[in-house]
Structures are given as C-alpha cells and as structure tokens.
C-alpha cells in the first residue's frame, strides 16, 4: 500500500466525517478545511505532481473556484465553509478533475436541495430550509475518488 493511496483514503474518510458533521451542525469546521489544504502538497509529492506547471495550475484553478463560489456565497446560496472546502479540494485534482467534481457536487447539491425543500414543506416548518451542502461536496469528492479505482479498466 503506497502513501498516495493512504492520502486518498484519508481524504475519502474525512469527507464522510465532514458530511455527517454538516448534517448534524450545518457547519464545516475550519480544521477540516485546513487539513485538506495542508495535505494537498503531500499528495502532490506522493503522486509525482510537478510543481511547475501542474501544481501551479491546481493553485490557479483553486483560485478560480474560490472566486466563482464566492459569488454563490454572496447570493446566500452557499456557506463560507462550503466555499473554503471546495477551494481546498480543488488543490487535489487536475483542472479536468476539478470540473468533474464541481459538476457532480452541483448535481448532488440540486438533488439535496429538492429533498430538503420537500421535507421542509411536508413538515410545514416556518423557518428557512437549510441545506447541508457539505454532503454534496462529499458526494463529488467520493465520486471522483472512486472513479480512479472503479474505472481503471475503461
């Protein structure tokens, strides 16, 4: 078992933990975001990612993800923890992987939002429905991580 596999497995387990905590508290804890961001360079090293241009591109893509999701935050659609975590996760993936992650995350987030809205309506709750978007983020990451292993014969 190599270090890259351990890091990817750890990322997957951390996303499961984060999703459970987000369901419970509607909060993505800063230590999780920090751990994801700090572990990315370790992943680059273990996976043989060149600092130039590959790591530099990942940093640039992460900055773009941050700016795009900052718009969503300003619209009140996403929380700050969601934006920070998605930005940190972009450091782990190629630009194409980040695009796939964002698409899956958005689709999962849309489905989750519908489920939360329907549940909110059925229970006739007067307050605004909150969506634990960390669940959608985790689905996006886990989908991307499993494709690496499940799809390698395609």
DRENFI-798458 format. One record per residue: residue in one letter; x, y, z of N, C-alpha, C, CB in turn. Coordinates in steps of 0.02 Angstrom, whole numbers, plus 50000, padded with zeros to 5 digits. Glycine has a CB too. Example, Ala and Ser with C-alpha at 12.3 -4.5 7.8 and 13.67 -1.06 7.14 Angstrom:
REM residues 2
A506604971650390506154977550390506604983550390505654977650452 S506424988850354506844994750357506455000250394507044997050286 
***
This chain:
REM residues 154
X500434994250000500005000050000500455006250000499515000050062 X500355010749953500795016549950500475022649984500955018149877 X500895027649993500695033650030500145037449994501305038250039 X500155037449928499625040849889498945037749904499775040449813 X498915031249905498295027749920498045029449990498385020049913 X498515029750038498335031550107498045038550110498955030950153 X498365043250074498115050150073497425050550042498605054650035 X497325047149986496665047349954496135043949997496695043849885 X496315038450029495845035150075495685039650135496135028550100 X496195043050160496085047750215495625053450195496745050450240 X495725055950134495285061250109494565058850104495525063750039 X494475052850079493795050050074493465049250142493815043350039 X493835046550190493565045750258493415052550290494065041850302 X493845057350278493735064150305493105067150276494345068650291 X492975065850211492365068550180491735065350209492395067450104 X491775058950225491195055550257491075058650325491315047850263 X491605059550364491545062650430491255069750424492225062850466 X491525073650377491305080550368490565080750350491725083950314 X490345076250306489635076250285489185074750344489525071050229 X489385069950385488985068250445488945074250492489285062150482 X489515077450504489525083350548489115089150518490255085650560 X489135089850452488755095250420488005094050427488945095950346 X487795087750423487085086050434486895087750506486955078550419 X487335086350553487185087450624487205094850643487675083650666 X487675098650615487805105450640487725110950587488495105850668 X487645109050524487635113950469488265118250469487005118450474 X488825115150488489465118650491490015114150465489615121050564 X490465117050425491065113550406491635116650446491205114050327 X491925112550488492425115050535493065117150499492575109850588 X493375122550523493975125250492494555120350494494175131650526 X494605116150545495165111450547495125106450489495165107650614 X494525104950467494445100350410494695103750347493705098250401 X494495109950336494725113750278495485114450279494385120750275 X495755116150337496475116850344496845110350329496645119250413 X496595104850355496905098350343496905096550269496555092950384 X496345097750236496295096350164496805100550126495575097750138 X496855107050143497315111450108498045109650121497185118750128 X498205108150183498905106550201499115099850173498985106650278 X498655095150168498825088450143498905088350067498285083450164 X498635093250032498685093249959499415093049934498345099549930 X499875097149960500575096549937500885089749952500985101949969 X500675086650008500915079750021500675075049966500675077350090 X500055075949945499785071849891500165073149826499035073249881 X500305079549812500685081149751501355077549752500805088849746 X501695077749809502355074449815502285066949805502665076049883 X501805063849838501745056549834501515054249766501255054149887 X501125058349731500865056449665501325058649609500175059449655 X501875062149625502345064249574502105070149533502495058649529 X501695074449563501455080449528502015085549526500815083449563 X502195087849465502715092849458502475099549485502935093549384 X502925103249519502735109749544502575114549488503295112649588 X502975114049434502835118249376502755113849316503405123549364 X502215114149280501655118749288501065115749326501425121049220 X501095109149341500505105649367500235108449433500665098349376 X500665109049483500425111649548500215118949541500985110949601 X500575122649500500385129749489499695130249457500915133249445 X499545125749410498885125749379498355124049431498865120649320 X498485119349474498005117549526497865123449572498265111449568 X498385127149589498295133049632497875138249595498985136049652 X498025139249531497625144049491496895141949484497925144749422 X496785135549473496095132949468495745133749535496095125449446 X496095132449590495795133349656495595140649667496285131149712 X496005145349643495835152449649495205154149609496425156849626 X495145151249550494555152249509493935149349543494645149149438 X494005143349570493455140149607493235144749664493665133149634 X493725147349701493565151849757493165157849732494205154149792 X493385161049679493035166949653492325165349630493435170149596 X492255159649595491585157649571491115156149629491635151549525 X491365152449678490945150649735490825156449782491245144849772 X491275161349781491175167449821490545171049797491795172049816 X490415170849732489795173649705489195170049735489785173249627 X489235163449738488695159449768488605161149842488835151849759 X489165162149877489135164149947488785170849955489845164349977 X488975175649912488675182349916487935182249899489035187049869 X487715177349860487005176649844486635172949900486915172949777 X486995170349948486685166650003486525159449987486065170150024 X486815156949933486675150049912487135145049947486765149449836 X487745147149962488235142749994488515146150056488815140849945 X488735142050104489055144750163489795145750152488935140150223 X490105149450197490815150750192491235144450197491025155550245 X491035139850240491405133550247491375129450183491125129450304 X490805129550149490725125950086491215128750034490005126450060 X491255135450031491705138749983492435137049998491595146349984 X492615137550062493315136150081493495128850067493415137650155 X493045124250083493195117150073493255115449999492655112850106 X492795117849958492825116449886493465119249856492205119349850 X493675125149880494305128149857494895123749876494395135249886 X494915121449939495465117149961495475110549923495415115850037 X494885107949909494845101549872495095102349800494135098949872 X495005108149770495245109349702495995108449697495045116349678 X496355109249753497075108249753497265100949741497365110649819 X496815096349754496955089249749496875086549677496495085449794 X496495089949636496295087149571496585091149513495545086949566 X496655087849456496835091449395496265096249378496965086449336 X496375100649329495835105249312495225101449287496065110349258 X495335096049249494775091949224494435088449282495015086849171 X494825085949329494535082749388494125087649430495075079549431 X494385093749436494025098849474493365100549439494445105249481 X493375100849374492755102149337492245096549349492895102949261 X492475090349345492025084649359491755085049431492395077949349 X492205086549478491995087249548491455092549555492605089149591 X491555098349524491065103749529490395101949498491335110149497 X490405098349442489785096249409489415091249454489925093049340 X489755086149478489435081149522489185084449586489925075349538 X489605088849615489405092449675488765096549663489975097049699 X488735099949607488155104049591487525099849580488285108249528 X487605094249545487025089849534486785086849601487215084149485 X487265084649641487075081949707486775087349751487695078849742 X487045093449747486775099049785486065100849764487215105049778 X485935100549699485255101849675484765096649699485245102049599 X484955090249694484525084849718484415085449794484825077949701 X484945086849830484895087649903484435093549921485585088649933 X484495098949884484075104849896483335103249886484275110649851 X483195099449834482495097449821482245093049878482445093549754 X482645088149899482445083849955482315087850019482985078549968 X482765092550034482685096650094482055100950089483305101050106 X481945103950030481355108250020480705104250027481385111549951 X480685098349998480085094150003479965092050075480145087849957 X480495089950109480435088050180480205094050222481115085450206 X480465099850207480285105950243479545107550233480725111850220 X479325106750171478625108150154478155103150188478515108050078 X478335096750186477925091450217477845092650292478225084550204 X478395094550324478385095650397478115102550415479075094850425 X477975106750364477685113450373478085117650423476965112950397 X478735117750412479175121650456479165128950433479905118850456 X479085133750479479045140750459479725143850442478715144650514 X480265141450472480915144450460481185142350392481415142450515 X481705145950370482015144550305482365137750307482515150250287 X482295133950254482615127350250483365128350240482315123150191 X483765124450277484485124550270484715118050237484835125550338 X485185118650191485445112850155486155111550179485425114050078 X486285105550205486975103850225487385102350162486985097850275 X487635107650130487965106850064488605102850068488105113650035 X488865101950128489455097650136489315090550112489665097450208 X488695088450115488505081750090488625081450014487765080150106 X488415086749979488525087049906489265087349890488155093149876 X489645091049929490365091349919490675084449928490695096449968 X490475080949981490735074249994490555069449937490455071550060 X489945069949911489745065649855490185066949795489005066849837 X490325073349780490765075049724491455072149732490805082549716 X491735072849791492415070249804492425062549801492675072649872 X491945059449834491925052149836491815049249767491385049649884 X491405052449727491295050149658491955050449620490755054449623 X492305056049626492935056849591493465051849615493205063949599 X493505050749680493985046049707493835038849685493995046449783 X493205036949685493045030049666493145028949592492325028449685 X493065033949551493175033149479493895031049464493015039649442 X494345033549505495055031849496495165024349503495485035649548 X494785021049546494875013949559494375009549521494815012549632 X493755011849515493245007849482493275008149406492565009949506 X493565013349380493545014549308494225013249276493325021549294 X494685010049308495345009849279495425004449225495845008849331 X494905000849210494934996249153494604999149091494604989649172 X494285004949099493935008049043494415011548997493415013049067 
***
